[in-house]
Amino acid sequence: MKVLTHWNPLRDIHELQHRVLNALGNERECGGAAVAEWVPVVDILEDEKEYLVKAELPGVARENVHVTVEKGRLAIKGERAFEKEQNGKKYHRVERSYGTFLRSFNLPENADAEKVEAQFKDGVLFVHLPKQEKAQSREIEVKVN
């Protein structure tokens, strides 16, 4: 007698992704447990004056965070270092992710790339992207000869 099993295509994709990441070295061992590279979560808000990007970076030192604006893209990169075992303590479980990260976003057309400001407070990065003044449209009279 044959046993029918339910085919789940997402499970196959997840397994393939895991094998590819493993082959590329994007997972590493920390204290006997595999830890994947991490990507901080981001909120992007807009009001009448600016765009605000909020990135959660718990456990990341301010000096390990770099914000750049180049060719119409905002890039946030940095690193959260793995805490080394010390004084005979050993890890039994590692669920937090560590390592380098990079998030980049296309800037809206009306963002003023020259006036970008960033602040880091309580593990949250705030990137302020002021909006440029809109060029005033005007009607041009067409003269008929």
Secondary structure, DSSP 8 states (H G I E B T S, - for coil): --------HHHHHHHHHHHHHHHHT-EEEETTEEEE-----EEEEE-SSEEEEEEE-TT--GGGEEEEEETTEEEEEEEE------TT---S---S--EEEEEEEE--TTB-GGG-EEEEETTEEEEEEEB--------------
